[in-house]
């Protein structure tokens, strides 16, 4: 009886130890600016607060669903430098990186409106931008030589969610419902990946 117990224990141990842990796949959401870097400001609205709120909502909505874990470059009002952000991203080796921003133009109030997406010089980045463009009806997709895009090894895009100095965009990106809708669209993009 003792031999059978040892044999069963041995088989169980071998089977249990032979399972390799499932490696996590990450999606990084970069909430731009933070800390002393306010980003675009219009009245009481600050880009750093808008991007952080949307990033946290994406992480919350994604939760533990699907095969991806959403990691934020910041989850409080701090300012990691661009180099710190890209170093953190490159250590994680994520499936994709989405850097959230809010646009502005020199005028006090502008007729410029809508989402703009900037890409790396890669086909994967452009394809990600096209998926985002379909959800947000983007006004522009353009390759840019920006630190976040240039120094990130993973496929990355920088998304300008709307113009802070356009009343329609501002109302949408600063409202709770608008931010939840934006976050939900990004979660759909993540789950379609």
N, C-alpha and C positions, 0 to 999 in steps of 0.2 A: 504493500500500500504506500509505503514511504517513497518507493521508486517511482510509482505512478504520479504521485504528488509532485516530486521533483521534476519529472519529465514534463508534466503539464505546466509547471511554473517556468521551466526553461523555454518551452514553446511560446508561452504567453510573453515572456520577456523579450525573446528574439523578435516576435511579431510586433510588439509594442515599440521597441527601439528601432525597428527598420523603417518606420514611418518618418519621413523627413517633414519638418514643419513647413507649412505653406508660406511661401514668401509673399509679403504684402506688396501691393502695388499702390503707389502714391500719386495723388494729384495735388499740386501745390497751387494755392490761391494766394497771390501777393496783394495785400491791402496796402496800396501805395501811401507814401508819406508817413506821418505819425510823429509824435513828440512835438518838438519845436518846429518841425516842417509841416505847416498847415495845408500845403497844396493850394488849390484854388479856393478863394473865399468870396462869398457873396452874402452880405448881411450877416446873419448868425450861422449860415451854412458853411461848413469846412469840408473840403475834399477828403481829408484824413478820416473824418468821422463817417462820411458816407461810404467810403470804400471798406472801412472796418466793419460797419454794420452789415453790409452786403456779404462780405467774406464770411462773417460769423453765421449768417443765415444760410449760406451755401453749405457750410460745414454741418450745421444743425439739420438741414433738410436731407443731406446725404446720409447722415448718421452712420449706421453700420450696414446699410443696404448695399447690395452689389459687391463687387470685388475690389473697389477702390476706397482707400482712406484719404480723406481730404486733410491736408496739412496747411496751416496758415503761416506766412512769414512773420506775422505778428497777430496777437490776439488781444492786445491791450494798446494803450496810447503811448507807444514807445517808437523810437526811430532807429531801426537797424539800418546801417549804411547800405548802399547798393552792393558794395563788395561783400558785406556780411550776408546779405540776402542771397546773392548768387552762390556764395560758398556753401551756405546751408542747403540750397536747392541741389547743387551738384553732388553733395554728400548723399542726399536721399535718392538721387537718380530716378526722378518721377517719370510717369508716363506722359505728363503734360504740365505746363505751367501757364496760368492765366493771371496776368497782372492787371488789376483794376485801377482805373483812373477816371477823373472827371475833367472834361474839356472846358476851355474858355477861349474867348477872343478879346482883342483889345477894347472893343466897344463896351459901354455900360450894359446895353441890352443888344442882343444880336438876333438875326433871323437864322443864323447857322443852327442846325438842329440835327440830332440823331447820333447814332453810334458810329465810331470810327475804329478800325482795327489795324494794328501795326504788327508785322511779322518779321521773323528771321529770314535769312537767305536760305530757306529749305522748303522742299515740297511738303513735308509733314506739317510744318508751321502754316503754310498756305492752306492746306486742306483743313486744318483746325479752324483757321480764320473763316473759311467758307462755311463750315458748319455753324459757327457763331453768327455769321452774317445772315444766314437763313432764319435763325431764331429771332434776331434783333433787327432785321431789315437794315443792315449797316449801309451808311452813305459812302464808305470808303474802306478799301483794303489796300494797304501799301507796305512795302518793305521799308524798314527803318534801321539805322545803325545806332540803336540805343543800348546803353549798358546792360539792362535787364535781358534784352534779346541777344545781344552779342556774346555775353559772358555765360549765359545759361546753355548747358550742353543738351538738355532735354528739349523737345519741341515746346516752343513758347510763343505766346502772343501777348500783346499789350492792348487792352480794350478801353477806349474812351467811351464811357457809358452815356454821355450826353453833355450838352453845354450848360454849365452853371449859369451863364448869363443869357439863357433863353428861357423865357417864363414857362413854356410847356415842358421842356426837359427838366428844368429845376423842380417844378411841382411833382413830376413823376419820380425823379431819383431821390428826392428828399422825403417822399411819403412812405409810410409803413407798407402800404399795399404795393406801391411801385417797387420798393426794395425786395419785398417777398417775391414778386413776379419776376424780377431780374434774377434773383437767386434760383428760383425754380427752373428758369430757362437754362442756367448753367448746370444745374443738377441733371437735367435731361440730356444735355450735351455730354456730360461725364458718363452717364449710364449708356449712352449710345456708342461710346468709344470702344 
